[in-house]
Structures are given as C-alpha cells and as structure tokens.
Amino acid sequence: TRKKLEKALNDLQQRFDVAVSGIQIDLSTVHEDINGENDGSLRALRSAFRTRDVSIVVNNAGVSRRLPAHFHTITNEELKKMITINCTSVAAISKLALAHFRLRNHQRQRSEEAEESSERRRKGALVIISSVTAEVEAPEMSGYAATKAFDLQLARSLSLEYERH
C-alpha cells in the first residue's frame, strides 16, 4: 500500500540520511505492458529512469492467497495473478533497472576522468526480495513458493551475469 511504501521511504531516509523516492506500480497489469497492450503499468518507472539518478531498485513484489490451499483448488485467475506479480513484473522491472544502470554507467564512464575508481562507474544495485518458501517445501502454498523460487533463481543468475558490470 502507499502508506507502507511511504513509511519504508521515511525510515530509509532517516536511518541512512539519503534521498529516497518510491514508485507505486500496478503490477497486476505488467504482462499487458510487456505485450504492448498497455503502456501504463511501467510508465512511471521508465519516467523515473529518464529523469532521476536512480542508483538502487528494490523489487519487492509479492502476492499470495489469503489462506493456504491445495494446488488443484487454486483458480486460474489466482495463479495468473501470482505469476504476473511475483514473476513477470519482477523480471520486467529488473530488465528495465539493469538497462538503466548500464546506460547510466556507460555515460558516466565517458565523462569521468580515467583515474576515478571503477566502483563509482559501476554504481547501481538491484535488490530482488524473494521468500523463504523459495528454498523449503511449502505444502498448500506451492503456487506462491514456485513463483518465489523464480525470483530467487533470477536474482542469483543476474548476480553472476552482471557481477563485472
């Protein structure tokens, strides 16, 4: 919710004395955005990448059923919603963030003096929040657990893929 986001932003700002901002996105429509059927769900994020010096993206998407249930009783709509929010949106946001960091770092590299540290040129962090259910068996939460395993595997693979960038 917007209230939780604002509280988290205020806590970060006070605790670390840094400028922070958040973007609330309707992650349930990200699949339409990716398919070109909608331009609204990720528009705010694209705009932020164009107009702000974004250096950290925390991808904290997550939705599950209110109550545990046997997998065969989950409706197709519930399963689609979990996959869209927990997998598709995480992948789409991660892709946008990494492209932004890559472009920004390339621009900085060209403009910085040669003796400046490579750490400064590589500034940018992507954090993907998963769940303990990604690593352990989760009876009656198997759909959610599977989507969070996707997030964990994506985070691990991207970490290796981009460790030198």
GIQUIQUI-V117491 format. One record per backbone hydrogen bond with DSSP energy under -1.0 kcal/mol. NH is the residue of the N-H (numbers start at 0). CO is the residue of the C=O. E is the energy in kcal/mol with one decimal. If there is no record, write none. Layout:
nh=NH co=CO e=E
nh=NH co=CO e=E
//
This chain:
nh=4 co=0 e=-2.2
nh=5 co=1 e=-2.6
nh=6 co=2 e=-2.1
nh=7 co=3 e=-2.5
nh=8 co=4 e=-2.5
nh=9 co=5 e=-2.5
nh=10 co=6 e=-2.6
nh=11 co=7 e=-2.4
nh=12 co=8 e=-2.5
nh=13 co=9 e=-2.5
nh=14 co=10 e=-2.6
nh=15 co=11 e=-2.4
nh=16 co=12 e=-1.3
nh=26 co=24 e=-1.4
nh=28 co=25 e=-1.3
nh=29 co=26 e=-1.1
nh=32 co=28 e=-1.5
nh=33 co=29 e=-2.5
nh=34 co=30 e=-1.9
nh=35 co=32 e=-1.0
nh=36 co=31 e=-2.5
nh=37 co=31 e=-1.2
nh=45 co=41 e=-2.5
nh=46 co=42 e=-2.6
nh=47 co=43 e=-2.2
nh=48 co=44 e=-2.2
nh=49 co=45 e=-1.5
nh=50 co=46 e=-2.1
nh=51 co=47 e=-2.4
nh=53 co=51 e=-1.5
nh=56 co=124 e=-2.6
nh=58 co=126 e=-4.0
nh=59 co=57 e=-1.0
nh=68 co=139 e=-2.2
nh=72 co=69 e=-2.0
nh=73 co=70 e=-1.4
nh=78 co=74 e=-2.3
nh=79 co=75 e=-2.7
nh=80 co=76 e=-2.4
nh=81 co=77 e=-2.3
nh=82 co=78 e=-2.5
nh=83 co=79 e=-2.9
nh=84 co=80 e=-2.7
nh=85 co=81 e=-2.7
nh=86 co=82 e=-1.8
nh=87 co=82 e=-2.4
nh=88 co=83 e=-2.7
nh=90 co=86 e=-2.7
nh=91 co=87 e=-2.5
nh=92 co=88 e=-2.8
nh=93 co=89 e=-2.3
nh=94 co=90 e=-2.4
nh=95 co=91 e=-2.2
nh=96 co=92 e=-2.6
nh=97 co=93 e=-2.8
nh=98 co=94 e=-2.1
nh=99 co=95 e=-2.3
nh=100 co=96 e=-2.8
nh=101 co=97 e=-2.4
nh=102 co=98 e=-2.4
nh=103 co=99 e=-2.9
nh=104 co=100 e=-2.8
nh=105 co=101 e=-2.1
nh=106 co=102 e=-2.3
nh=107 co=103 e=-2.4
nh=108 co=104 e=-2.6
nh=109 co=105 e=-1.8
nh=110 co=106 e=-1.3
nh=111 co=107 e=-2.1
nh=115 co=112 e=-1.5
nh=120 co=116 e=-1.1
nh=121 co=117 e=-1.6
nh=122 co=119 e=-1.3
nh=124 co=54 e=-2.3
nh=126 co=56 e=-3.2
nh=128 co=58 e=-2.6
nh=133 co=130 e=-1.9
nh=134 co=131 e=-1.8
nh=135 co=131 e=-1.1
nh=140 co=137 e=-2.2
nh=144 co=140 e=-3.1
nh=145 co=141 e=-2.4
nh=146 co=142 e=-1.8
nh=147 co=143 e=-2.2
nh=148 co=144 e=-2.0
nh=149 co=145 e=-1.7
nh=150 co=146 e=-1.7
nh=151 co=147 e=-2.3
nh=152 co=148 e=-2.6
nh=153 co=149 e=-2.8
nh=154 co=150 e=-2.6
nh=155 co=151 e=-2.5
nh=156 co=152 e=-2.7
nh=157 co=153 e=-2.8
nh=158 co=154 e=-2.1
nh=159 co=155 e=-1.6
nh=160 co=156 e=-2.6
nh=161 co=157 e=-2.6
nh=164 co=161 e=-1.8
//
